[in-house]
Amino acid sequence: MGRLAEMQRKLLEQMMGPEAMGVANANLVWSDDKVCRNFLCGTCPHALFTNTKMDLGACPKSHTERLKTEFLAAREANPSDPIFARFQMEYESNIFAFVDECDRRIRAAHRRLEKTPEENAKTTNLMREIAEIELAIQGGTEKIETLGEQGKVDESMREMAAIEALKSEKSEKERELQQLTDTSGASGHQKLRVCDVCGAYLSVLDSDRRLADHFGGKMHLGYHELRNMLSKFREEREKRKMPPPSSAPPSGATGGAGKPGGERGGDHRSSRDDRERERGYDRHASRYE
């Protein structure tokens, strides 16, 4: 019970701010190590995946709106201050590492199912399209009922024709999905596919409503948001011509300052790592381009 109470307190601190709970240090400033830099710069994954199977629990650092407001004001007033570039680099690195870990799980799941990423991507796309069409049909049906109640017969007939077209499109995609499944081999896992966004297992036997729930679910949308962030980071980085971040946590102050030989060696390794990271960065960003 003590652990549950602690988790509840942490969640309340995230929603209301530690100061509202009477536990924050009044002298705490946004540059303090106790303040979550992911929260300051954008989105903290701890808050993004609450109540999902990827729930990270409450963030151990402070999520105080007052500090975020002060941080944004300070960055706007003095954007050239190196501390803001350092915070942003750390933030991008954390998001990149989080998505990179998801991609490792996706690759492992593909290997377990003995399917190529291309086969899984095609199947997943078809399942997503079918789920989206089903939602559109449901919305159109509700619209027809509303139009009928309002006596708008012509508009109701046009909407009905549009729904019939959607049903035909859905049937065509379901046939395509069935053909793809029938030719995928006799594996015991042939009905399973891996979502290339969040890594969850999907079944071609799932109902349209269940698939729609997945693609509209918190975990799927959370990873979709993170991947969109990577695309945005990449675009901004290309504008600034900066190297992408490393997924390793920042090391703080660098050793060997004032040693020219050591600096040259570090720069060489950093340049090589940046090139490797750029390829990975492009891979993440290309999913939604």
Rosetta silent file (secondary structure, phi, psi, omega in degrees, C-alpha in Angstrom):
SEQUENCE: MGRLAEMQRKLLEQMMGPEAMGVANANLVWSDDKVCRNFLCGTCPHALFTNTKMDLGACPKSHTERLKTEFLAAREANPSDPIFARFQMEYESNIFAFVDECDRRIRAAHRRLEKTPEENAKTTNLMREIAEIELAIQGGTEKIETLGEQGKVDESMREMAAIEALKSEKSEKERELQQLTDTSGASGHQKLRVCDVCGAYLSVLDSDRRLADHFGGKMHLGYHELRNMLSKFREEREKRKMPPPSSAPPSGATGGAGKPGGERGGDHRSSRDDRERERGYDRHASRYE
SCORE:     score description
SCORE:     0.000 S_00000001
   1 L     0.000  -33.839  178.043    0.000    0.000    0.000 S_00000001
   2 H   -63.412  -39.693  178.572    2.937    2.284    0.696 S_00000001
   3 H   -65.418  -41.850  179.365    4.248    1.813   -2.836 S_00000001
   4 H   -62.795  -42.265  179.600    0.813    2.522   -4.325 S_00000001
   5 H   -63.661  -37.535  179.062    0.488    5.696   -2.272 S_00000001
   6 H   -65.993  -41.535  178.301    3.930    6.834   -3.433 S_00000001
   7 H   -63.853  -40.805  178.703    2.996    6.258   -7.089 S_00000001
   8 H   -64.608  -39.247  178.990   -0.234    8.187   -6.623 S_00000001
   9 H   -63.706  -42.170  179.346    1.652   11.059   -5.016 S_00000001
  10 H   -62.411  -42.021  179.691    4.110   11.159   -7.929 S_00000001
  11 H   -64.875  -39.616  177.467    1.259   11.228  -10.451 S_00000001
  12 H   -65.202  -37.078  177.690   -0.426   14.047   -8.560 S_00000001
  13 H   -62.881  -39.694  179.892    2.855   15.973   -8.542 S_00000001
  14 H   -65.398  -40.987 -175.972    3.097   15.590  -12.331 S_00000001
  15 H   -76.750  -41.069 -172.977   -0.461   16.811  -12.875 S_00000001
  16 H  -104.041  -17.364 -175.860   -0.593   19.587  -10.275 S_00000001
  17 L    94.264  139.079 -178.564    3.066   20.395   -9.754 S_00000001
  18 L   -59.510  -31.022 -178.111    5.115   19.605   -6.639 S_00000001
  19 L   -65.402  -36.413  178.253    4.531   23.090   -5.276 S_00000001
  20 L   -67.051  -25.251  178.762    0.790   22.489   -5.160 S_00000001
  21 L   -88.725   -3.680  177.564    1.511   19.341   -3.139 S_00000001
  22 L    76.965   22.085 -177.099    3.668   21.272   -0.716 S_00000001
  23 L  -118.038   -5.445 -176.324    6.825   19.270   -1.447 S_00000001
  24 L   -84.610  149.544  175.402    8.743   21.488   -3.859 S_00000001
  25 L   -78.528  124.489 -177.436   11.675   23.612   -2.897 S_00000001
  26 L   -63.437  -21.936 -179.048   10.641   27.231   -3.336 S_00000001
  27 L   -92.645    4.684 -179.678   14.202   28.017   -4.438 S_00000001
  28 L   -66.366  133.498  179.202   14.205   25.382   -7.194 S_00000001
  29 L  -118.388  163.519 -173.777   15.133   26.847  -10.603 S_00000001
  30 L   -64.240  -23.981 -179.074   14.710   25.403  -14.087 S_00000001
  31 L   -83.525   -1.886 -179.144   18.451   24.734  -14.469 S_00000001
  32 L   -68.714  145.422  179.249   18.485   22.487  -11.390 S_00000001
  33 L   -65.518  -17.588 -179.982   19.315   18.808  -11.961 S_00000001
  34 L   -79.093   -7.742 -178.840   16.127   17.886  -10.108 S_00000001
  35 E   -95.654  134.981 -178.524   14.028   19.359  -12.918 S_00000001
  36 L   -71.699  117.737 -178.897   13.070   17.095  -15.857 S_00000001
  37 H   -76.367  -27.730  173.429   14.714   18.473  -18.994 S_00000001
  38 H   -61.462  -42.808  179.084   12.499   16.395  -21.254 S_00000001
  39 H   -64.257  -41.453 -178.818    9.521   18.171  -19.676 S_00000001
  40 H   -63.785  -43.418 -173.617   11.153   21.584  -20.074 S_00000001
  41 H   -85.109  -19.277 -178.046   11.986   21.097  -23.757 S_00000001
  42 L   177.335  -98.967 -174.020    8.854   19.280  -24.810 S_00000001
  43 L  -125.277  134.437  176.323    7.425   15.907  -23.783 S_00000001
  44 L   -96.204  123.998  179.214    8.541   13.486  -21.094 S_00000001
  45 H   -56.718  -27.206  177.880    8.035    9.802  -22.055 S_00000001
  46 H   -59.519  -36.040 -179.175    7.129    9.092  -18.430 S_00000001
  47 H   -86.315  -20.675 -174.096    3.970   11.155  -18.927 S_00000001
  48 H   -77.705  -28.925 -172.579    3.335    9.949  -22.489 S_00000001
  49 L  -116.822   26.374  178.055    2.857    6.248  -21.721 S_00000001
  50 L   -62.701  141.815  178.607    0.980    6.243  -18.422 S_00000001
  51 L    61.732   30.288  170.515   -1.448    3.331  -17.994 S_00000001
  52 L  -123.590  173.165 -179.451    0.004    1.373  -20.939 S_00000001
  53 L   -72.124   -9.776  174.514    2.223   -1.705  -20.910 S_00000001
  54 L   -99.490   16.295 -178.892    5.144    0.643  -21.601 S_00000001
  55 L   -57.201  124.033 -179.523    4.334    2.682  -18.487 S_00000001
  56 L   -92.049   -1.037 -175.290    7.615    3.969  -17.044 S_00000001
  57 L    82.280 -178.470 -179.972    6.041    5.030  -13.786 S_00000001
  58 L   -69.461  139.963  178.186    6.162    8.535  -12.390 S_00000001
  59 L   -65.995  133.492 -178.566    9.126   10.621  -13.516 S_00000001
  60 L   -73.188  -10.128 -178.569   11.616   10.979  -10.640 S_00000001
  61 L  -106.455  167.174 -172.049   12.283   14.604  -11.578 S_00000001
  62 E   -74.560  133.916  172.210   10.146   17.687  -11.191 S_00000001
  63 L  -116.554   82.537 -176.803    7.412   18.565  -13.705 S_00000001
  64 L  -112.692  121.600 -176.344    6.500   22.070  -12.566 S_00000001
  65 H   -60.370  -35.416  179.323    4.675   24.348  -14.980 S_00000001
  66 H   -60.097  -42.607 -179.417    6.140   27.444  -13.336 S_00000001
  67 H   -69.108  -36.079  178.183    9.678   26.245  -14.074 S_00000001
  68 H   -66.238  -40.519  177.759    8.771   25.360  -17.658 S_00000001
  69 H   -62.435  -42.593  178.579    7.312   28.828  -18.178 S_00000001
  70 H   -66.262  -38.451  178.105   10.470   30.405  -16.755 S_00000001
  71 H   -62.298  -47.991 -179.155   12.645   28.159  -18.941 S_00000001
  72 H   -64.326  -37.977  178.354   10.798   29.090  -22.135 S_00000001
  73 H   -66.333  -41.669  179.522   10.919   32.780  -21.244 S_00000001
  74 H   -66.349  -38.975  179.763   14.653   32.612  -20.560 S_00000001
  75 H   -67.410  -37.088  178.192   15.293   30.750  -23.827 S_00000001
  76 H   -69.440  -34.746 -178.481   13.296   33.307  -25.783 S_00000001
  77 H   -74.626  -32.992 -176.508   15.147   36.179  -24.130 S_00000001
  78 L  -141.748   69.366 -174.490   18.617   34.721  -24.712 S_00000001
  79 L   -66.111  -18.811 -177.995   18.479   31.897  -27.316 S_00000001
  80 L   -83.206   -4.622  179.110   22.241   31.973  -27.934 S_00000001
  81 L   -63.421  126.381 -176.710   23.054   30.851  -24.394 S_00000001
  82 H   -57.966  -24.766 -177.553   24.857   27.458  -24.732 S_00000001
  83 H   -63.506  -31.333 -178.902   22.819   25.936  -21.916 S_00000001
  84 H   -73.323  -37.053  175.436   19.696   25.866  -24.097 S_00000001
  85 H   -65.552  -37.400  179.481   21.501   24.025  -26.912 S_00000001
  86 H   -67.431  -43.133  178.014   22.817   21.551  -24.339 S_00000001
  87 H   -62.742  -42.381 -179.507   19.354   20.963  -22.894 S_00000001
  88 H   -65.270  -41.051  178.381   17.898   20.491  -26.385 S_00000001
  89 H   -61.927  -42.183  178.766   20.645   18.047  -27.352 S_00000001
  90 H   -64.861  -40.669  178.985   19.990   16.010  -24.213 S_00000001
  91 H   -62.719  -48.457  179.638   16.256   16.039  -24.912 S_00000001
  92 H   -62.562  -38.965  179.097   16.674   14.864  -28.508 S_00000001
  93 H   -62.419  -41.522 -179.951   19.121   12.194  -27.378 S_00000001
  94 H   -65.521  -42.958  179.445   16.630   10.846  -24.841 S_00000001
  95 H   -65.900  -41.542  179.630   13.795   10.711  -27.388 S_00000001
  96 H   -61.351  -45.198 -178.998   16.066    9.074  -29.957 S_00000001
  97 H   -62.782  -38.512 -178.937   17.189    6.421  -27.446 S_00000001
  98 H   -65.275  -44.505  179.242   13.579    5.687  -26.478 S_00000001
  99 H   -70.572  -36.457  179.684   12.504    5.157  -30.110 S_00000001
 100 H   -61.985  -38.841  177.269   15.683    3.229  -30.886 S_00000001
 101 H   -64.758  -38.928  176.289   14.843    0.764  -28.113 S_00000001
 102 H   -62.776  -41.566  179.151   11.365    0.329  -29.618 S_00000001
 103 H   -64.825  -34.312  176.533   12.927   -0.382  -33.020 S_00000001
 104 H   -64.949  -39.207  177.151   15.148   -3.059  -31.474 S_00000001
 105 H   -65.780  -38.439  179.225   12.044   -4.741  -30.078 S_00000001
 106 H   -63.922  -43.904  179.391   10.366   -4.528  -33.491 S_00000001
 107 H   -64.058  -39.485  178.141   13.360   -6.171  -35.203 S_00000001
 108 H   -64.926  -39.377  178.784   13.413   -8.929  -32.569 S_00000001
 109 H   -65.839  -38.452  176.865    9.683   -9.518  -33.066 S_00000001
 110 H   -61.254  -42.344 -179.539   10.185   -9.752  -36.834 S_00000001
 111 H   -65.026  -39.042  179.304   12.865  -12.379  -36.300 S_00000001
 112 H   -64.421  -34.988  179.821   10.601  -14.366  -33.995 S_00000001
 113 H   -87.016   -6.380  179.607    7.855  -14.372  -36.611 S_00000001
 114 L    54.902   43.493  176.468   10.341  -15.108  -39.410 S_00000001
 115 L  -124.879  149.343  178.128    8.865  -12.444  -41.609 S_00000001
 116 L   -76.761  153.198  176.691   10.609   -9.644  -43.434 S_00000001
 117 H   -57.487  -32.200 -179.258    9.920   -6.049  -42.338 S_00000001
 118 H   -66.707  -41.846  178.520    8.473   -5.374  -45.799 S_00000001
 119 H   -63.619  -44.150 -179.707    5.882   -8.153  -45.442 S_00000001
 120 H   -66.315  -39.324 -179.618    4.907   -6.977  -41.991 S_00000001
 121 H   -63.881  -42.049 -179.584    4.756   -3.324  -43.081 S_00000001
 122 H   -64.121  -44.166 -179.635    2.450   -4.146  -45.995 S_00000001
 123 H   -65.844  -43.906  179.983    0.153   -6.223  -43.799 S_00000001
 124 H   -61.896  -41.108  179.278    0.123   -3.624  -41.017 S_00000001
 125 H   -63.047  -41.535  178.165   -0.713   -0.855  -43.491 S_00000001
 126 H   -63.345  -43.087 -179.993   -3.610   -2.875  -44.884 S_00000001
 127 H   -64.056  -38.679  178.690   -4.946   -3.563  -41.390 S_00000001
 128 H   -66.577  -42.368 -179.481   -4.672    0.122  -40.495 S_00000001
 129 H   -63.850  -39.777  178.581   -6.455    1.177  -43.695 S_00000001
 130 H   -63.606  -42.224  179.297   -9.273   -1.308  -43.051 S_00000001
 131 H   -64.164  -40.178  179.416   -9.662    0.010  -39.494 S_00000001
 132 H   -66.315  -39.215  178.612   -9.756    3.620  -40.729 S_00000001
 133 H   -65.091  -40.620  179.263  -12.377    2.763  -43.362 S_00000001
 134 H   -60.332  -42.003  177.981  -14.502    1.032  -40.702 S_00000001
 135 H   -64.311  -39.060  178.695  -14.393    4.165  -38.559 S_00000001
 136 H   -65.227  -38.222  178.563  -15.381    6.283  -41.558 S_00000001
 137 H   -64.676  -43.040  179.322  -18.328    3.959  -42.269 S_00000001
 138 H   -63.163  -42.518  178.159  -19.495    4.211  -38.668 S_00000001
 139 H   -64.498  -39.258  178.468  -19.237    7.999  -38.762 S_00000001
 140 H   -66.341  -36.837  178.450  -21.127    8.141  -42.046 S_00000001
 141 H   -63.131  -42.873  177.534  -23.890    5.916  -40.690 S_00000001
 142 H   -64.301  -36.984  179.497  -24.385    8.239  -37.735 S_00000001
 143 H   -65.877  -38.346  178.959  -24.430   11.212  -40.103 S_00000001
 144 H   -62.069  -42.859  179.054  -27.150    9.559  -42.235 S_00000001
 145 H   -60.831  -41.825  179.830  -29.315    9.077  -39.153 S_00000001
 146 H   -65.257  -43.261  179.932  -28.871   12.751  -38.230 S_00000001
 147 H   -64.675  -36.925  178.820  -29.684   13.927  -41.753 S_00000001
 148 H   -64.220  -40.601  178.733  -32.768   11.683  -41.814 S_00000001
 149 H   -65.374  -29.462  179.812  -34.027   13.187  -38.585 S_00000001
 150 L   -87.022   -2.613  178.745  -33.543   16.654  -40.091 S_00000001
 151 L    76.877   17.427 -179.927  -35.443   15.692  -43.244 S_00000001
 152 L   -91.107   81.351 -172.622  -32.460   16.256  -45.547 S_00000001
 153 H   -67.310  -46.509 -176.811  -33.187   13.396  -47.932 S_00000001
 154 H   -61.404  -46.412  179.426  -30.835   14.396  -50.777 S_00000001
 155 H   -64.280  -36.544  178.581  -27.828   14.820  -48.505 S_00000001
 156 H   -63.298  -41.213  179.340  -28.689   11.556  -46.798 S_00000001
 157 H   -66.010  -40.145  178.750  -28.731    9.719  -50.165 S_00000001
 158 H   -64.347  -40.077  178.965  -25.349   11.201  -51.135 S_00000001
 159 H   -65.916  -36.924  178.872  -23.879   10.118  -47.815 S_00000001
 160 H   -65.557  -38.786  177.317  -25.306    6.638  -48.306 S_00000001
 161 H   -64.634  -39.033  178.748  -23.632    6.389  -51.724 S_00000001
 162 H   -64.681  -38.011  178.973  -20.340    7.422  -50.168 S_00000001
 163 H   -66.805  -39.384  177.953  -20.699    4.713  -47.515 S_00000001
 164 H   -61.819  -38.362  177.613  -21.365    2.085  -50.173 S_00000001
 165 H   -65.310  -39.054  177.511  -18.145    3.141  -51.910 S_00000001
 166 H   -64.868  -39.540  178.617  -16.277    2.804  -48.608 S_00000001
 167 H   -64.190  -39.024  177.720  -17.712   -0.660  -48.077 S_00000001
 168 H   -65.094  -41.883  178.573  -16.531   -1.724  -51.526 S_00000001
 169 H   -63.831  -39.905  179.116  -13.052   -0.339  -50.812 S_00000001
 170 H   -64.082  -43.261  179.364  -12.979   -2.152  -47.483 S_00000001
 171 H   -62.065  -39.311  179.371  -13.959   -5.465  -49.101 S_00000001
 172 H   -64.375  -43.187  179.869  -11.228   -5.059  -51.693 S_00000001
 173 H   -69.568  -33.964  176.702   -8.583   -4.424  -49.050 S_00000001
 174 H   -65.885  -37.971  176.160   -9.833   -7.367  -46.964 S_00000001
 175 H   -65.100  -41.742  178.446   -9.427   -9.642  -50.012 S_00000001
 176 H   -62.661  -41.053  178.447   -5.929   -8.291  -50.545 S_00000001
 177 H   -64.984  -39.955  179.602   -5.112   -8.922  -46.894 S_00000001
 178 H   -64.970  -41.394  178.220   -6.464  -12.465  -47.100 S_00000001
 179 H   -63.013  -41.713  178.922   -4.359  -13.190  -50.179 S_00000001
 180 H   -63.175  -38.618  179.256   -1.281  -11.837  -48.453 S_00000001
 181 H   -69.080  -40.948 -178.197   -1.989  -14.048  -45.437 S_00000001
 182 H   -65.013  -27.997 -177.682   -2.605  -17.152  -47.541 S_00000001
 183 L  -100.082   11.443 -175.593    0.767  -16.803  -49.265 S_00000001
 184 L   -89.637    1.491  178.050    2.761  -16.010  -46.130 S_00000001
 185 L   105.316  174.617 -174.664    3.642  -19.621  -45.363 S_00000001
 186 L  -101.896   25.097 -179.973    2.492  -22.283  -42.946 S_00000001
 187 L   -66.058  149.216  176.353    4.105  -20.846  -39.838 S_00000001
 188 L   -65.341  -17.334 -179.019    2.195  -21.090  -36.578 S_00000001
 189 L  -101.547   13.488 -170.833    2.608  -17.310  -36.325 S_00000001
 190 L   -63.690  -20.954 -179.985    1.311  -16.569  -39.827 S_00000001
 191 L   -86.323   -5.995 -178.275   -1.731  -14.734  -38.469 S_00000001
 192 E   -99.531  144.765  174.435    0.433  -12.392  -36.389 S_00000001
 193 E  -135.520  160.878 -179.762    2.049   -9.174  -37.561 S_00000001
 194 E  -108.397  128.831  175.911    4.169   -6.575  -35.813 S_00000001
 195 L   -68.308  124.191 -176.046    3.115   -2.935  -35.712 S_00000001
 196 L   -81.562    6.840  176.370    6.044   -1.004  -37.208 S_00000001
 197 L  -103.789  -50.441 -174.882    5.245    2.034  -35.048 S_00000001
 198 L  -114.947  -10.286  177.168    4.934    0.698  -31.499 S_00000001
 199 L    87.026    3.539  179.653    6.023   -2.950  -31.804 S_00000001
 200 L   -73.857  151.488  175.751    2.729   -4.487  -30.623 S_00000001
 201 E   -81.215  136.367  176.635    1.574   -7.782  -32.097 S_00000001
 202 E  -122.387  148.800  177.439   -1.475   -7.595  -34.357 S_00000001
 203 E  -116.537  138.680  177.485   -3.576  -10.438  -35.695 S_00000001
 204 L   -70.015  -10.491  177.837   -5.291  -10.470  -39.059 S_00000001
 205 L   -88.841   -6.602  179.256   -8.118  -12.227  -37.233 S_00000001
 206 L   -63.963  147.651  177.006   -8.750   -9.199  -35.014 S_00000001
 207 L   -70.102  160.863  179.129  -12.045   -7.420  -35.523 S_00000001
 208 H   -59.617  -38.341 -179.058  -12.110   -4.030  -37.217 S_00000001
 209 H   -65.578  -39.245 -179.925  -13.051   -2.410  -33.911 S_00000001
 210 H   -67.235  -39.817  177.627  -10.078   -4.001  -32.134 S_00000001
 211 H   -65.073  -41.904  178.871   -7.692   -2.839  -34.848 S_00000001
 212 H   -62.384  -38.154  177.568   -9.168    0.657  -34.692 S_00000001
 213 H   -63.955  -36.680  179.042   -8.668    0.618  -30.922 S_00000001
 214 H   -66.229  -52.013 -175.392   -5.015   -0.293  -31.412 S_00000001
 215 H   -68.964  -18.861  175.366   -4.225    2.403  -33.971 S_00000001
 216 L  -103.429    7.496 -176.924   -6.061    4.954  -31.849 S_00000001
 217 L   -77.379  162.948 -174.136   -4.597    3.650  -28.597 S_00000001
 218 H   -64.543  -41.357 -177.892   -2.375    5.617  -26.244 S_00000001
 219 H   -68.371  -45.801  179.417    0.775    3.538  -26.756 S_00000001
 220 H   -61.133  -47.444 -179.566    0.559    3.550  -30.571 S_00000001
 221 H   -66.370  -31.693  178.059   -0.183    7.286  -30.701 S_00000001
 222 H   -64.448  -46.804  177.991    2.609    7.935  -28.184 S_00000001
 223 H   -68.247  -34.621  175.727    5.234    6.273  -30.352 S_00000001
 224 H   -60.140  -42.097  178.632    3.749    7.957  -33.413 S_00000001
 225 H   -64.248  -42.681  179.687    4.250   11.300  -31.671 S_00000001
 226 H   -63.516  -40.375  179.865    7.850   10.443  -30.746 S_00000001
 227 H   -67.922  -36.078  175.025    8.649    9.436  -34.330 S_00000001
 228 H   -65.081  -35.121  175.573    7.142   12.660  -35.594 S_00000001
 229 H   -60.792  -43.433 -179.999    9.391   14.483  -33.118 S_00000001
 230 H   -61.501  -38.861  177.049   12.428   12.763  -34.645 S_00000001
 231 H   -62.740  -41.575  179.401   11.327   13.912  -38.099 S_00000001
 232 H   -66.528  -42.920  177.917   10.992   17.453  -36.789 S_00000001
 233 H   -58.970  -41.869 -178.127   14.383   17.284  -35.058 S_00000001
 234 H   -63.875  -43.786  179.601   15.944   16.081  -38.307 S_00000001
 235 H   -62.912  -44.555  179.540   14.431   18.919  -40.323 S_00000001
 236 H   -65.802  -35.818 -179.664   15.594   21.529  -37.811 S_00000001
 237 H   -68.369  -37.570  177.585   19.030   19.913  -37.655 S_00000001
 238 H   -65.428  -36.129  177.946   19.389   20.037  -41.432 S_00000001
 239 H   -65.348  -38.901 -178.746   18.524   23.724  -41.328 S_00000001
 240 H   -88.813   -9.520 -177.333   21.194   24.328  -38.719 S_00000001
 241 L    57.883   45.051  178.082   23.587   21.771  -40.238 S_00000001
 242 L  -105.046  151.092  176.019   24.125   20.167  -36.860 S_00000001
 243 L   -72.152  151.235  177.892   24.971   16.485  -36.243 S_00000001
 244 L   -69.293  161.156 -176.641   22.189   14.327  -34.725 S_00000001
 245 L   -74.973  158.594  172.319   22.343   13.491  -31.015 S_00000001
 246 L   -85.230  147.385  179.070   23.904   10.385  -29.551 S_00000001
 247 L   -78.015   -9.741  177.513   21.559    7.949  -27.813 S_00000001
 248 L   -76.117  143.373  178.889   24.084    7.718  -24.953 S_00000001
 249 L   -60.488  147.205  179.027   23.323    9.934  -21.926 S_00000001
 250 L   -57.435  141.805 -174.933   25.345   13.155  -21.799 S_00000001
 251 L   -93.037   -0.038 -179.378   28.652   12.668  -19.994 S_00000001
 252 L    77.828 -141.096 -177.426   28.754   16.146  -18.456 S_00000001
 253 L   -68.435  136.158 -179.672   32.104   17.860  -18.333 S_00000001
 254 L   -84.832  143.990  178.182   34.633   16.343  -20.731 S_00000001
 255 L   -85.265  167.429  175.193   37.970   15.188  -19.506 S_00000001
 256 L    75.979   19.944  178.958   41.313   16.053  -21.029 S_00000001
 257 L   -63.073  138.923  179.750   40.587   19.735  -21.548 S_00000001
 258 L    87.203    3.619  178.138   43.638   21.588  -22.669 S_00000001
 259 L  -110.307  102.314 -174.092   45.206   18.480  -24.253 S_00000001
 260 H   -57.904  -41.396 -178.486   45.314   19.023  -28.007 S_00000001
 261 H   -62.514  -44.004 -179.662   46.047   15.404  -28.816 S_00000001
 262 H   -63.543  -38.136 -179.387   43.152   14.177  -26.691 S_00000001
 263 H   -66.236  -40.245 -179.217   40.782   16.684  -28.267 S_00000001
 264 H   -65.259  -39.883  179.077   41.715   15.633  -31.778 S_00000001
 265 H   -64.060  -42.608  178.864   41.128   11.985  -30.928 S_00000001
 266 H   -62.891  -41.459 -179.869   37.773   12.799  -29.338 S_00000001
 267 H   -63.160  -38.133 -178.935   36.723   14.879  -32.353 S_00000001
 268 H   -65.670  -44.780  178.871   37.614   12.017  -34.698 S_00000001
 269 H   -65.597  -40.501  179.551   35.560    9.507  -32.737 S_00000001
 270 H   -61.681  -40.974 -179.763   32.706   11.981  -32.403 S_00000001
 271 H   -64.016  -42.338  178.888   32.655   12.595  -36.149 S_00000001
 272 H   -64.929  -43.813  178.283   32.526    8.874  -36.855 S_00000001
 273 H   -61.960  -38.771  179.856   29.753    8.342  -34.289 S_00000001
 274 H   -61.921  -39.904  179.655   27.799   11.266  -35.760 S_00000001
 275 H   -64.729  -41.035  177.464   27.897    9.670  -39.202 S_00000001
 276 H   -64.273  -42.155 -178.979   26.579    6.395  -37.781 S_00000001
 277 H   -66.618  -35.027  179.419   23.908    8.240  -35.832 S_00000001
 278 H   -60.756  -41.046  178.402   22.879   10.230  -38.930 S_00000001
 279 H   -63.828  -41.939  177.283   22.089    6.985  -40.741 S_00000001
 280 H   -65.884  -37.782  179.658   19.989    5.814  -37.803 S_00000001
 281 H   -62.670  -42.379  178.921   18.339    9.226  -37.567 S_00000001
 282 H   -63.698  -37.486 -178.198   17.373    9.048  -41.228 S_00000001
 283 H   -64.025  -44.191  178.675   15.929    5.573  -40.707 S_00000001
 284 H   -63.434  -46.835 -172.506   13.645    6.749  -37.888 S_00000001
 285 H   -69.354  -29.900 -174.526   12.532    9.890  -39.690 S_00000001
 286 H   -70.338  -10.639 -178.428   11.819    8.150  -43.010 S_00000001
 287 H   -62.394  -31.694 -174.704    8.914    6.185  -41.539 S_00000001
 288 H  -119.831   21.506  177.654    6.523    9.133  -41.957 S_00000001
 289 L   -96.812    0.000    0.000    8.010   10.972  -44.893 S_00000001
